Amino acid sequence: MVEVGLEEASYPIIIEASSLSSTGEVIRKRIGRKRGVVITDETVDELYGSDLDDSLRNEGMKIDKLVVEPGEGSKSLDVAGRLYQELAELNLHRDSVVLAFGGGVVGDLAGFVGSTFLRGLPVIQVPTTLLAQVDSSVGGKTAINLARGKNLVGTFHQPEIVLIDPVVLETLSSADVRSGLGEVLKYGLIWDENFFWKTVESLELFEEVGDPEELEASVSRCCEIKAEVVGRDELDKGLRQILNFGHTIGHGIEAGSGYGELKHGEAVIWGMIGELWISLNRGYLTDETFDQILGALTRLSLPALPDDLTNARLLEYIHRDKKVRDGVINCVLIKEPGEDIDLERVGDTELKGAWEFLRSLEVSQG
């Protein structure tokens, strides 16, 4: 178990293989809620919905379920509005709980809706993808997208508990595993270089979703890092901004390609490479270090960058990013992997150079 230390808002991250069936028992013992709503997507509901339903109802909980379509398109005002209407028709009260059961899209969407309906219901995160387990389910950031950019409408709303069962990762597609690995490797580069290289050595294990104990250990390490960072900077005003490594360029790629051509973590990997190139271009990284990290990241069989995403269009979306301050773009740059990381101002010329470098890369396609 990992604890996110936020004084009165502290909560546990419980990581245990085959623990989905005990979700109801954990909720009963820890927060005692009797009324709940599960928000999930069609894919997760088909695979694991009955297991979660049985676990909750066996503990005497009254449960309703709201199901959305899988994919980034569900992180929208339209879908959030529909969920508000459906929640209102259920006659919920503030002693109810929302269970976000799915990957990062469901976690962000359900967390946002839960944080704003009735001025805030308690939310429990039950993540089912590698990306959600190691990153998006922890820290209390919730959001939906707008056509002009990713995560432009959101709240900070810490969950009551995060319940992680690494066994459910066995049904992930290779693209979803690769997407999650983007965030796993990010944690190594910004906080724990040894963990980065250990993960690189075990890429085949992740791609095959092999040894559950090794997976559980890796998920735990990412959660430990994020818990420490969030505990020191809950509202993203300082240290927590290093978690955005790869996200300035990555979010631009996601938005510019229409949310769906690349998965979030895949876009973040491309973004990390671009921001590493800027770090190299400024003299922060040696050629040797850059080449070593680039070689590791490009082992992930990345999907191709969108053919129709021009440099100008990418910059347009990057300038809409939340991390822009006074019209200036900010990127997380690395001087020493795992140790010396800063959020710094970056100009359009540098971003154009990074994009040209990304376009020039020849990588094996996923």
LOSE-955127 format. One record per residue (C-alpha): residue number from 1; x, y, z; residue in one letter. Coordinates in pm, 1 decimal, decimal comma. Layout:
// residues N
NUM	X	Y	Z	A
...
// end
This chain:
// residues 366
1	0,0	0,0	0,0	M
2	113,9	353,2	-81,6	V
3	-13,6	655,4	111,6	E
4	-71,6	993,7	-52,4	V
5	-0,5	1229,7	236,7	G
6	-227,9	1534,0	217,9	L
7	-322,2	1582,8	584,9	E
8	-703,8	1557,7	602,4	E
9	-723,9	1467,4	232,2	A
10	-475,6	1177,3	259,8	S
11	-574,8	847,1	102,9	Y
12	-431,4	501,7	32,5	P
13	-336,4	344,9	-297,9	I
14	-399,4	-26,2	-250,7	I
15	-211,6	-239,3	-504,2	I
16	-283,2	-609,9	-495,8	E
17	-312,5	-878,5	-761,6	A
18	-662,7	-1029,8	-803,7	S
19	-809,3	-770,9	-567,9	S
20	-1100,8	-661,6	-791,6	L
21	-1325,7	-915,9	-623,1	S
22	-1262,2	-758,0	-281,9	S
23	-1342,0	-399,1	-387,7	T
24	-1676,4	-398,3	-204,9	G
25	-1518,7	-521,8	116,2	E
26	-1249,3	-253,4	105,5	V
27	-1507,2	21,4	48,9	I
28	-1728,0	-105,5	332,6	R
29	-1439,6	-123,8	579,3	K
30	-1270,9	203,4	485,1	R
31	-1549,9	448,8	406,8	I
32	-1874,1	261,4	475,1	G
33	-2071,3	395,0	178,8	R
34	-2390,8	206,3	92,7	K
35	-2494,6	387,1	-225,5	R
36	-2277,7	412,8	-532,0	G
37	-2261,7	475,9	-904,9	V
38	-2009,7	302,0	-1127,0	V
39	-1900,6	504,0	-1430,4	I
40	-1721,3	286,7	-1684,3	T
41	-1687,8	227,5	-2056,9	D
42	-1830,1	-46,2	-2275,6	E
43	-1505,0	-240,1	-2309,3	T
44	-1424,7	-251,9	-1937,9	V
45	-1785,3	-328,5	-1849,1	D
46	-1788,4	-626,1	-2082,9	E
47	-1460,8	-761,6	-1946,5	L
48	-1488,4	-693,3	-1574,5	Y
49	-1821,3	-524,5	-1500,4	G
50	-1990,8	-828,9	-1348,8	S
51	-1689,9	-895,7	-1120,0	D
52	-1707,8	-545,1	-975,8	L
53	-2089,3	-550,4	-952,2	D
54	-2084,1	-878,1	-758,8	D
55	-1815,0	-751,7	-523,1	S
56	-2009,7	-435,5	-439,6	L
57	-2351,2	-598,0	-405,5	R
58	-2213,8	-879,8	-192,0	N
59	-2126,3	-611,7	64,2	E
60	-2480,9	-472,6	60,6	G
61	-2418,0	-170,5	-159,9	M
62	-2691,4	-34,2	-384,7	K
63	-2522,7	21,7	-719,3	I
64	-2619,1	185,3	-1047,7	D
65	-2400,5	188,3	-1355,2	K
66	-2345,3	450,6	-1624,6	L
67	-2159,3	336,5	-1935,1	V
68	-1985,4	552,7	-2195,0	V
69	-1815,2	473,2	-2523,0	E
70	-1443,0	391,3	-2497,2	P
71	-1193,4	645,0	-2622,3	G
72	-1085,2	1005,7	-2578,1	E
73	-1405,5	1127,8	-2743,9	G
74	-1594,7	1057,5	-2421,4	S
75	-1395,1	1323,9	-2233,4	K
76	-1631,5	1591,8	-2361,0	S
77	-1888,2	1845,3	-2243,4	L
78	-2162,3	1648,9	-2420,2	D
79	-2085,1	1323,4	-2240,0	V
80	-2036,4	1498,7	-1906,4	A
81	-2374,1	1670,0	-1953,6	G
82	-2543,6	1337,6	-2021,7	R
83	-2389,2	1187,5	-1709,2	L
84	-2512,6	1481,8	-1498,8	Y
85	-2866,9	1422,3	-1622,8	Q
86	-2846,3	1050,1	-1551,3	E
87	-2705,4	1110,5	-1202,9	L
88	-2986,1	1356,1	-1129,5	A
89	-3247,0	1097,4	-1233,0	E
90	-3097,0	852,1	-981,9	L
91	-3185,2	1088,5	-693,5	N
92	-2839,7	1062,8	-540,4	L
93	-2744,7	1233,3	-217,9	H
94	-2406,8	1351,2	-95,6	R
95	-2352,6	1029,7	97,7	D
96	-2322,9	845,7	-235,1	S
97	-1991,7	754,2	-395,7	V
98	-1876,5	755,5	-759,4	V
99	-1654,9	468,9	-872,2	L
100	-1438,7	552,1	-1174,8	A
101	-1385,7	208,7	-1327,9	F
102	-1165,8	215,9	-1635,7	G
103	-863,5	375,8	-1794,1	G
104	-746,9	734,8	-1796,0	G
105	-1042,5	866,2	-1995,6	V
106	-1298,0	719,9	-1756,4	V
107	-1093,9	824,0	-1454,1	G
108	-1070,2	1185,4	-1570,3	D
109	-1433,3	1201,6	-1684,3	L
110	-1587,1	1028,3	-1380,9	A
111	-1360,5	1222,6	-1146,9	G
112	-1466,4	1551,5	-1305,2	F
113	-1837,1	1467,6	-1298,2	V
114	-1812,1	1337,0	-941,7	G
115	-1622,1	1644,5	-826,5	S
116	-1886,8	1884,5	-958,8	T
117	-2219,4	1702,9	-917,3	F
118	-2393,2	1813,3	-594,6	L
119	-2081,8	2029,6	-542,7	R
120	-1869,3	1722,2	-501,7	G
121	-1925,3	1353,2	-434,7	L
122	-1652,6	1125,1	-301,7	P
123	-1475,0	940,1	-582,3	V
124	-1301,2	604,3	-575,3	I
125	-1060,4	530,9	-858,6	Q
126	-1046,6	169,5	-983,5	V
127	-804,5	198,2	-1279,4	P
128	-785,4	-79,7	-1538,9	T
129	-505,4	31,6	-1773,6	T
130	-134,0	60,6	-1710,3	L
131	-142,5	434,6	-1776,0	L
132	-424,5	490,1	-1528,2	A
133	-269,0	264,9	-1264,0	Q
134	70,0	433,8	-1269,5	V
135	-40,2	791,2	-1326,1	D
136	-383,7	937,9	-1394,2	S
137	-576,9	768,9	-1110,9	S
138	-347,7	925,8	-848,2	V
139	-325,8	1293,1	-761,4	G
140	-680,0	1423,7	-795,4	G
141	-657,5	1591,1	-1136,2	K
142	-985,4	1557,5	-1325,6	T
143	-1067,9	1701,8	-1665,5	A
144	-1253,6	1696,5	-1993,1	I
145	-1133,6	1815,8	-2332,6	N
146	-1251,5	2096,5	-2555,8	L
147	-1206,3	2114,7	-2930,5	A
148	-937,6	2378,0	-2872,7	R
149	-726,0	2162,4	-2643,9	G
150	-683,0	1877,1	-2398,7	K
151	-791,6	1892,4	-2033,2	N
152	-895,3	2258,6	-2054,3	L
153	-1189,2	2212,8	-1812,7	V
154	-1111,7	2037,8	-1487,0	G
155	-1082,5	2033,1	-1109,9	T
156	-857,3	1910,6	-832,4	F
157	-1058,8	1646,6	-645,3	H
158	-862,5	1384,5	-456,1	Q
159	-1010,0	1032,9	-450,0	P
160	-1108,5	857,2	-128,1	E
161	-912,0	546,9	-229,8	I
162	-729,7	416,7	-536,3	V
163	-775,6	41,1	-581,6	L
164	-534,2	-122,8	-826,4	I
165	-548,0	-481,5	-948,9	D
166	-252,4	-542,4	-1186,1	P
167	-410,8	-867,1	-1309,9	V
168	-664,1	-676,4	-1520,8	V
169	-374,4	-553,6	-1735,6	L
170	-362,7	-897,6	-1897,5	E
171	-641,4	-799,8	-2137,7	T
172	-475,9	-479,5	-2261,0	L
173	-385,2	-432,3	-2625,5	S
174	-20,9	-376,4	-2717,5	S
175	-104,9	-11,6	-2790,6	A
176	-250,7	36,0	-2442,2	D
177	54,4	-126,5	-2283,9	V
178	283,1	101,2	-2488,4	R
179	74,6	402,0	-2385,6	S
180	117,8	312,6	-2019,4	G
181	488,3	251,5	-2063,0	L
182	522,7	611,8	-2177,1	G
183	421,5	725,3	-1829,3	E
184	626,6	453,9	-1653,9	V
185	941,8	566,2	-1834,3	L
186	856,3	928,6	-1762,2	K
187	873,0	861,1	-1389,2	Y
188	1216,2	709,0	-1427,3	G
189	1350,4	1003,1	-1626,7	L
190	1220,3	1269,1	-1388,8	I
191	1281,6	1094,0	-1055,6	W
192	1461,8	758,5	-1057,0	D
193	1710,5	690,2	-1336,4	E
194	1781,3	336,8	-1210,7	N
195	1410,1	259,1	-1237,3	F
196	1411,3	392,0	-1594,3	F
197	1688,6	157,5	-1705,4	W
198	1542,2	-136,1	-1513,9	K
199	1214,4	-80,6	-1697,8	T
200	1393,4	-56,4	-2032,3	V
201	1561,0	-391,0	-1961,8	E
202	1217,3	-543,1	-1894,5	S
203	1024,0	-400,9	-2191,4	L
204	943,1	-745,3	-2324,9	E
205	789,0	-834,1	-1989,5	L
206	560,3	-532,1	-2007,6	F
207	470,0	-586,6	-2370,0	E
208	359,0	-940,6	-2290,3	E
209	203,1	-833,8	-1956,1	V
210	399,9	-1116,6	-1799,3	G
211	511,7	-1165,9	-1438,9	D
212	235,5	-1020,0	-1214,3	P
213	477,8	-963,5	-925,3	E
214	717,1	-761,9	-1143,7	E
215	426,5	-560,8	-1282,5	L
216	295,1	-495,9	-933,5	E
217	639,8	-375,4	-823,1	A
218	666,4	-136,0	-1118,3	S
219	316,6	3,3	-1065,6	V
220	398,2	48,1	-696,0	S
221	718,8	239,3	-771,6	R
222	538,1	481,3	-1002,7	C
223	267,1	535,0	-741,1	C
224	531,2	596,7	-472,6	E
225	692,5	865,1	-687,2	I
226	365,0	1033,5	-773,3	K
227	243,5	1015,6	-412,0	A
228	559,9	1190,7	-293,9	E
229	535,2	1462,5	-558,2	V
230	162,6	1523,4	-503,1	V
231	211,0	1523,2	-125,6	G
232	461,9	1807,2	-164,2	R
233	266,6	2006,0	-425,8	D
234	-100,9	1909,1	-444,5	E
235	-216,9	2198,3	-663,6	L
236	54,9	2186,7	-929,3	D
237	223,0	2517,0	-841,9	K
238	582,0	2397,8	-825,1	G
239	740,2	2053,9	-802,2	L
240	438,8	1870,2	-944,5	R
241	493,5	2039,5	-1278,4	Q
242	779,9	1799,6	-1352,1	I
243	510,9	1532,4	-1402,7	L
244	427,3	1717,2	-1725,0	N
245	748,8	1602,5	-1891,3	F
246	661,7	1524,1	-2253,1	G
247	311,7	1664,0	-2215,7	H
248	354,5	2009,9	-2370,9	T
249	448,6	1868,6	-2710,9	I
250	252,7	1547,3	-2646,3	G
251	-76,0	1726,5	-2580,6	H
252	-20,7	1932,2	-2894,8	G
253	22,7	1613,3	-3096,6	I
254	-289,5	1460,5	-2939,9	E
255	-508,4	1762,8	-3000,1	A
256	-366,0	1831,9	-3345,0	G
257	-436,0	1477,2	-3458,9	S
258	-795,3	1483,9	-3337,1	G
259	-779,4	1274,8	-3017,1	Y
260	-762,9	917,2	-3128,0	G
261	-494,6	869,0	-3389,5	E
262	-241,3	826,0	-3108,6	L
263	-311,8	718,6	-2753,6	K
264	-220,3	961,2	-2476,1	H
265	90,0	777,0	-2362,8	G
266	210,0	731,4	-2719,9	E
267	183,6	1105,6	-2780,3	A
268	367,7	1164,4	-2451,1	V
269	655,5	940,8	-2566,5	I
270	688,4	1149,9	-2882,9	W
271	662,7	1458,7	-2661,4	G
272	939,0	1334,4	-2430,2	M
273	1167,3	1278,8	-2728,2	I
274	1094,7	1631,7	-2851,7	G
275	1159,1	1787,6	-2511,6	E
276	1476,3	1581,4	-2470,5	L
277	1591,2	1721,7	-2805,6	W
278	1536,7	2075,3	-2674,0	I
279	1737,1	1982,4	-2360,8	S
280	2017,2	1854,9	-2587,3	L
281	1996,9	2164,1	-2809,3	N
282	2044,8	2386,6	-2503,2	R
283	2348,2	2189,7	-2394,2	G
284	2178,4	2037,5	-2090,7	Y
285	2233,3	1679,4	-2205,0	L
286	2539,9	1521,3	-2357,4	T
287	2510,6	1356,9	-2698,2	D
288	2582,1	1021,6	-2534,0	E
289	2306,0	1054,4	-2274,2	T
290	2057,2	1175,5	-2532,7	F
291	2137,5	890,3	-2770,9	D
292	2104,8	632,3	-2493,6	Q
293	1762,7	759,0	-2384,1	I
294	1644,8	804,7	-2743,4	L
295	1744,8	446,8	-2821,8	G
296	1543,6	323,4	-2524,7	A
297	1231,1	522,8	-2610,4	L
298	1232,8	427,9	-2977,1	T
299	1233,1	59,0	-2885,7	R
300	862,4	97,0	-2812,0	L
301	743,2	56,8	-3173,3	S
302	582,8	398,4	-3179,1	L
303	293,2	472,1	-3414,8	P
304	372,1	717,6	-3690,4	A
305	314,2	1087,0	-3638,8	L
306	4,9	1216,6	-3820,8	P
307	89,1	1303,0	-4181,3	D
308	-138,3	1606,6	-4186,3	D
309	-8,6	1762,0	-3863,1	L
310	201,4	2057,0	-3976,8	T
311	449,6	2248,7	-3767,9	N
312	221,8	2553,5	-3769,4	A
313	-81,6	2354,2	-3660,4	R
314	112,3	2183,9	-3380,9	L
315	228,7	2521,8	-3250,8	L
316	-128,1	2649,6	-3260,3	E
317	-241,0	2371,1	-3027,4	Y
318	63,1	2399,8	-2801,8	I
319	-10,3	2770,5	-2752,5	H
320	-354,7	2673,6	-2618,0	R
321	-203,5	2445,6	-2352,5	D
322	-272,2	2503,7	-1982,2	K
323	101,2	2534,1	-1917,1	K
324	128,0	2854,8	-2121,9	V
325	196,4	3154,7	-1895,9	R
326	167,5	3513,9	-2023,9	D
327	175,5	3382,7	-2378,4	G
328	497,2	3189,6	-2314,5	V
329	518,1	2814,0	-2363,2	I
330	673,1	2605,4	-2086,0	N
331	831,2	2262,0	-2122,0	C
332	988,0	2028,1	-1870,4	V
333	1355,8	2000,3	-1960,2	L
334	1607,2	1749,8	-1826,6	I
335	1963,7	1835,0	-1730,9	K
336	2042,2	1520,1	-1534,9	E
337	1798,5	1226,2	-1569,1	P
338	1626,3	1152,8	-1240,1	G
339	1784,5	1450,2	-1063,2	E
340	1792,5	1791,4	-1231,6	D
341	1455,4	1868,1	-1394,2	I
342	1304,1	2212,5	-1455,1	D
343	1001,9	2374,5	-1616,5	L
344	1146,1	2634,3	-1852,5	E
345	1028,9	2878,5	-2115,5	R
346	1061,7	2750,1	-2469,0	V
347	1034,8	2952,1	-2789,3	G
348	861,0	2869,0	-3115,5	D
349	1194,4	2826,1	-3293,0	T
350	1298,6	2552,5	-3050,5	E
351	961,2	2380,7	-3081,4	L
352	982,8	2391,5	-3461,1	K
353	1328,5	2236,3	-3439,8	G
354	1199,8	1963,4	-3209,8	A
355	914,1	1885,6	-3449,6	W
356	1150,6	1867,9	-3746,0	E
357	1368,5	1628,2	-3546,8	F
358	1068,7	1407,5	-3462,8	L
359	968,9	1402,9	-3828,9	R
360	1320,5	1292,4	-3923,1	S
361	1326,8	990,2	-3696,2	L
362	1292,6	645,1	-3839,3	E
363	1140,3	415,6	-3578,4	V
364	981,0	72,3	-3598,2	S
365	606,8	122,3	-3624,3	Q
366	360,2	-21,5	-3371,3	G
// end
